[in-house]
Amino acid sequence: MPDGNAERISQRRKTDWHYNPPGSDWKHHGPLPLSFSFMPRTGGVWRHSRRSGLEYRDVGVTAASKGTMSQRHIRAAWGRAGARDAYISDDVEFYYLHVMEGSVRLETSTGEAVILGPGDTVVMPPFNFNPRVFEYTGDFEAMEFTTQGALDCIETSERKAGREPGPIATEGTIITRERPDSYLPGDGPRKFFSYRDLGAAQSTGGLIHIHVVGIVNGEDVPPAGTGWHTHSMDQVFFPFVGYLQIAVEGFGQVKMRRGDVMVIPAGLRHLVDAFTPDYYTTEICIPNDYLTTATPTP
C-alpha cells in the first residue's frame, strides 16, 4: 500500500481498524461474526500492568470478532525480567501462546515445568497451567490468543455444513518447538509453502487449526504468488520473520511485517504476491476443514 493510502486509512480510522470493505459485493459466510481488520505493529496502545510487569497491546481481534476471540501482543516492560500471575478469566475456552523473543517458564497443572523459547508455542483448551507460574526474561515478547464463545459458533456452523466436530479436549497441553524438522513441505494448499502444525485442531476437535507457514527452500514461487483467492474459513494471521505483501479486496495493498495482525473473514478475496526468502507467518484457520478457491481479480 502506498504511504499516502496508508495515511488516508489511518486518518479515517485512527482507533478502529476493522470494517466491512467498501466497494465490494462481499458477504460474510464464515462461522464467526467477523469484520476485516488490520492492525500494524505501530498501531494500538501499549499499556503497562504493574501487577505483571508486562506491557500489552490490543491488536484489534476482539473488536473484529465481536468479542468471541481476543489477541494481545505482550512483552516485558523496560527490558526487565519478571513473573505474572497468569490469570485467565473463566470464560476462556481456548488458549494459544506464541513466543516471539526471549523465553517464558510455565508449569502445567500436574507440576510439569515448561520453558518456551523463540518460535515455540503452546495450545490448550481450557487454560490449565498453574496460574502462579509465568516467569519471563527481560527480552520476552509473544502473541497471546484466546477464544470466548467462538467454539460454540464454529461448532454450530460445522453442523449446518454437515460436518460433525470431534471431541474437544478438557485437559492437557500441546507444545511445539521451532525446529526445521517441525515443517512439512506442501502440507497445505500451496506446494511452495512449508507448514508446521501447532496442534490446535487436535485439541479443539477440528474447530480451530493453527499453523506456521514459510517458503520451501529451493521452491520457485509463482510470479503471481498465491493468485487472487478466497477461503471458506475465517482467518487471523501475523508474520514473525520477514514480510509478505498482501492485497485485500476493498482495502488495498500492504506489506505485513513482524507484529502486524490481519483478520480476513471467509469469502473475502485476497492475494499474496511477494515474500522475503525468510518469510514465516502464523495462520489461525477457523475451522480446520476449509476450501481455497481461485477467483478473478476484483
C-alpha positions in Angstrom: 0.0 0.0 0.0 1.5 3.4 -0.9 2.3 5.6 2.0 -0.4 8.1 1.1 -3.1 5.4 1.1 -1.9 4.2 4.5 -2.1 7.7 5.8 -5.6 8.1 4.4 -6.8 4.9 6.1 -5.0 5.9 9.3 -6.8 9.3 9.4 -10.1 7.7 8.7 -9.8 5.1 11.4 -7.3 6.1 14.0 -8.6 3.7 16.6 -10.9 1.4 14.6 -9.1 -0.7 12.1 -11.9 -3.1 11.5 -14.6 -2.6 8.9 -16.6 -4.2 6.1 -14.5 -3.5 2.9 -16.3 -0.8 0.9 -16.8 -1.1 -2.9 -17.3 -4.9 -3.0 -20.1 -7.4 -3.1 -18.5 -9.4 -0.3 -20.8 -11.1 2.2 -19.5 -13.0 5.2 -20.4 -16.7 5.3 -17.9 -17.9 7.9 -18.6 -19.4 11.3 -17.8 -16.3 13.3 -19.2 -12.7 13.2 -16.1 -11.2 11.8 -15.3 -8.0 10.1 -12.0 -7.3 8.3 -9.2 -5.9 10.5 -5.6 -4.8 10.0 -3.5 -3.6 12.9 0.0 -2.6 12.1 2.8 -3.1 14.6 2.8 0.7 15.1 -0.9 0.7 15.9 -2.7 0.3 19.1 -1.6 1.5 22.6 0.9 -0.3 24.8 -0.5 -0.5 28.3 1.7 -1.4 31.3 0.5 -3.7 34.1 2.1 -3.1 37.4 0.8 -6.4 38.6 2.5 -8.4 35.9 5.4 -6.2 34.8 4.3 -6.8 31.2 3.1 -4.4 28.5 0.0 -5.4 26.5 -1.2 -4.2 23.0 -4.6 -5.0 21.7 -4.3 -5.9 18.0 -7.9 -5.5 17.0 -9.1 -9.1 17.0 -11.6 -8.6 19.9 -13.4 -5.9 18.1 -13.3 -7.6 14.7 -14.8 -10.8 16.2 -17.4 -9.1 18.4 -15.7 -10.5 21.5 -15.6 -14.1 20.5 -11.8 -14.1 20.2 -9.0 -12.0 21.7 -5.4 -11.5 20.8 -2.7 -9.4 22.6 0.8 -8.6 21.8 2.7 -8.8 25.1 6.3 -8.0 26.1 8.5 -7.5 29.2 8.3 -3.8 30.2 11.5 -1.8 30.1 13.5 -5.0 29.4 13.1 -6.3 32.9 12.6 -10.0 33.7 9.6 -10.8 35.9 6.7 -13.0 36.8 3.0 -12.7 36.1 0.0 -14.3 37.7 -1.2 -16.0 34.6 -4.8 -15.2 35.5 -7.3 -16.2 32.8 -11.0 -15.4 33.0 -13.4 -18.3 33.5 -15.0 -17.7 30.1 -11.7 -18.6 28.2 -12.3 -21.8 26.3 -9.1 -22.0 24.2 -5.6 -20.6 24.8 -2.6 -20.2 22.4 0.7 -18.6 23.2 3.4 -18.0 20.6 6.8 -16.8 21.8 8.5 -14.3 19.5 11.6 -13.4 21.6 13.1 -14.3 24.9 11.7 -17.1 27.0 8.9 -17.9 29.5 8.8 -20.6 32.1 5.3 -22.2 32.7 4.1 -25.0 34.9 1.3 -27.4 34.0 -1.5 -28.2 36.4 0.3 -31.5 37.0 3.5 -29.8 38.0 5.5 -30.3 34.8 7.9 -27.3 34.1 7.8 -26.0 30.5 10.2 -23.5 29.0 9.3 -21.9 25.7 11.8 -20.0 23.6 11.6 -18.0 20.3 9.1 -19.7 17.9 7.8 -22.2 20.5 4.1 -22.5 21.0 1.5 -24.0 23.4 -2.2 -24.5 22.8 -4.7 -25.8 25.3 -8.5 -25.9 25.9 -9.2 -24.8 28.5 -6.4 -22.9 30.2 -4.8 -25.4 32.6 -1.4 -24.0 33.6 -0.6 -23.3 37.2 -1.7 -19.7 37.4 1.1 -18.8 39.8 3.9 -19.7 37.4 4.6 -17.4 34.4 8.2 -16.3 34.6 9.7 -14.4 31.7 13.0 -13.0 30.6 13.8 -9.3 30.0 13.6 -9.7 26.2 10.3 -11.7 26.3 7.8 -10.9 23.6 4.8 -13.0 22.5 1.4 -13.2 20.9 -1.4 -14.4 23.2 -4.7 -15.6 21.7 -7.9 -16.8 23.4 -11.5 -17.5 22.5 -14.6 -16.8 24.5 -17.7 -18.2 22.9 -16.1 -18.9 19.5 -16.2 -22.7 19.8 -20.0 -22.8 20.0 -20.3 -20.6 17.0 -17.9 -22.8 15.0 -19.5 -26.0 16.1 -22.9 -24.8 15.1 -21.6 -23.7 11.7 -19.9 -27.0 11.1 -23.1 -29.0 11.9 -25.0 -26.8 9.4 -22.4 -27.7 6.8 -23.0 -31.4 7.5 -19.7 -32.0 9.4 -19.7 -33.4 12.9 -16.9 -31.8 15.0 -14.7 -34.1 17.0 -14.4 -34.1 20.8 -12.9 -31.0 22.4 -10.1 -31.7 24.9 -10.7 -30.8 28.5 -7.2 -31.3 29.8 -3.6 -31.5 28.6 -1.3 -29.2 26.6 0.2 -29.4 23.1 3.7 -27.8 22.8 5.6 -27.4 19.5 9.1 -26.3 19.0 10.7 -24.1 16.4 12.9 -26.6 14.5 13.5 -27.3 10.8 12.1 -30.8 11.2 8.8 -29.4 12.5 7.9 -28.2 9.0 6.4 -30.3 6.2 6.8 -29.1 2.6 3.5 -28.9 0.7 1.4 -29.9 3.7 -1.3 -27.4 2.8 -2.9 -25.7 -0.2 0.4 -24.4 -1.7 3.2 -26.7 -2.7 5.8 -23.9 -2.5 5.0 -23.4 1.2 6.2 -25.4 4.2 3.8 -25.9 7.1 4.2 -26.5 10.8 1.1 -27.7 12.6 0.7 -26.3 16.1 -1.8 -28.9 17.3 -4.9 -26.7 17.7 -7.1 -29.0 15.6 -6.2 -31.9 17.7 -7.3 -30.2 20.9 -10.5 -28.5 19.5 -11.9 -31.4 17.5 -11.1 -29.6 14.3 -12.8 -26.3 15.2 -9.6 -24.3 15.0 -6.4 -25.0 13.1 -3.2 -23.1 13.6 0.0 -23.5 11.6 3.2 -21.6 10.7 3.8 -21.2 7.0 7.1 -20.4 5.3 8.6 -20.8 1.8 10.1 -24.2 0.9 13.9 -23.8 0.3 14.6 -24.1 -3.4 11.0 -24.0 -4.4 10.1 -21.4 -7.1 7.2 -19.1 -6.1 4.9 -18.3 -9.0 5.2 -14.7 -10.2 1.6 -14.1 -9.2 2.2 -15.6 -5.7 -0.9 -17.2 -4.4 -3.2 -15.6 -7.1 -6.5 -14.0 -6.1 -8.4 -16.4 -4.0 -10.9 -16.9 -1.2 -11.2 -19.3 1.7 -14.3 -20.8 3.2 -12.7 -20.3 6.6 -12.2 -17.3 8.8 -8.5 -16.4 9.2 -6.2 -14.5 11.5 -2.5 -14.2 10.7 0.6 -12.4 11.7 4.2 -12.7 10.4 7.1 -13.0 12.7 10.0 -13.3 10.3 10.4 -11.4 7.0 7.5 -9.8 5.3 4.7 -10.6 2.9 2.9 -8.3 0.5 -0.9 -8.8 0.5 -3.8 -7.1 -1.3 -7.3 -7.4 0.1 -10.5 -6.6 -1.8 -11.7 -3.2 -0.8 -8.7 -2.4 1.4 -5.7 -2.1 -0.8 -2.2 -3.5 -0.6 0.2 -3.5 2.4 3.5 -5.1 3.4 3.0 -7.0 6.6 5.9 -7.4 8.9 6.5 -8.8 12.4 3.9 -7.5 14.8 1.3 -6.7 12.2 -2.0 -8.6 12.6 -4.8 -9.1 10.0 -8.2 -10.7 10.2 -9.7 -11.9 6.9 -13.3 -13.2 7.1 -14.4 -16.1 4.9 -15.1 -15.3 1.3 -13.1 -12.1 1.2 -10.8 -12.0 -1.9 -7.1 -11.5 -1.3 -3.7 -12.0 -2.9 -0.3 -12.6 -1.5 2.2 -11.8 -4.3 5.5 -11.1 -2.7 7.6 -12.6 0.1 11.0 -12.4 1.5 13.0 -15.7 1.3 13.0 -16.0 5.1 9.2 -15.3 5.4 7.3 -17.1 8.1 3.8 -16.3 9.3 1.3 -17.8 11.7 -2.2 -18.5 10.4 -5.2 -19.2 12.6 -7.8 -21.0 10.4 -11.4 -21.4 11.6 -12.4 -24.2 11.1 -9.8 -26.9 10.3 -11.5 -28.1 7.2 -11.9 -25.4 4.5 -11.8 -24.8 0.8 -9.5 -22.5 -1.1 -10.9 -21.2 -4.3 -9.1 -19.2 -7.1 -11.1 -16.1 -8.1 -10.9 -13.4 -10.8 -9.2 -10.1 -9.9 -11.7 -7.8 -8.1 
